[in-house]
Amino acid sequence: MKKKSFIYSDLSKKQLENLKEFYVQKKVESMSHQVLKEYVLEIISHQIIDTIGKEEEMEAWKDMSEFFGEKFETIILEIQTKYSYDKNVLETEIDPQKQRLELIERNTIDNEKKDMWDE
C-alpha cells in the first residue's frame, strides 16, 4: 500500500507554522559555518545591492546607517572623495542628506509606536 503524500493544505495554519519553524531550525543547524556565511552574504547582498525603488533604497540606507553608526558620514565622505570623478549624482529620487536623516528618525518613531492590532 502506497503512503499518503501530504500537501500543505493538509495542515492547519498553526501546524504549518510549526513545521516551517522546525524546518528553519534544522536547516540552519545542518549548515556548516562556511555555507552559513555564503548564504547570509547572498541574502544581505540581495537586500542591499538589488534594491528597487525609493522605498527599498531608503530601507537599505537605514540598515547601512544603523550598522556603521557614527562612522557612516566618514565612510560616505571617503567614498565621495574616492569616486569624485563620477558626476552622475542621483537626482531628486534621493532626498538631500538632512531629509534622509529626518525620515530615518521619523521611521524609528513610527516603528516604536504600538499597533492596536498587536494587543
Secondary structure by P-SEA (a helix, b strand, c coil): ccccccccccccaaaaaaaaaaaaaaaaaaccaaaaaaaaaaaaaaaccccccaaaaaaaaaaaaaaaccaaaaaaaaaaaaacccccccccccccaaaaaaaaaaaaaaaaccccccc
